[in-house]
């Protein structure tokens, strides 16, 4: 392995770590914090503190994912053995990731303000279903799967 290969390996590692932090945080929220808060609500100050900490983690993860994703995409798309299926899966993965990032950046603050509403409208329920924590976690898991598909497609294109 030459120096460039080591740098790309470190970039892949940082990309994976950013995704794991974001999706893992979502799993922790849905599987641990939310049920714990359901049994005993610690109050709005605790919710706010957790939200601020998680927002910092997500914002850092987004920056890492954008920078490393752009580098890895350029690296792979300049290879001679890139196939059409690889590009299609990559585009789907990028679109889903951009959707998640847009929701976190622009939509989640609005949802946090609306959570106090005891009787949301049908439109608000649909919007929450498409942009809520469970939806984002599901999309994150799909993106993880697409990353594996991309690895398989790239590796299979290397064999004659």
Secondary structure, DSSP 8 states (H G I E B T S, - for coil): --HHHHHHHHHHHHHHHHHHHHHHHHHHIIIIIHHHHHHS---HHHHHHHHHHHHHHHHHHHHHHHHHHHHHHHHHHTSTT--HHHHHHHHHHHHHHHHHHHIIIIIHHHHHHHTT-SS--HHHHHHHHHHSHHHHHHHHHHHHHHHHHHHHHHHHHH--
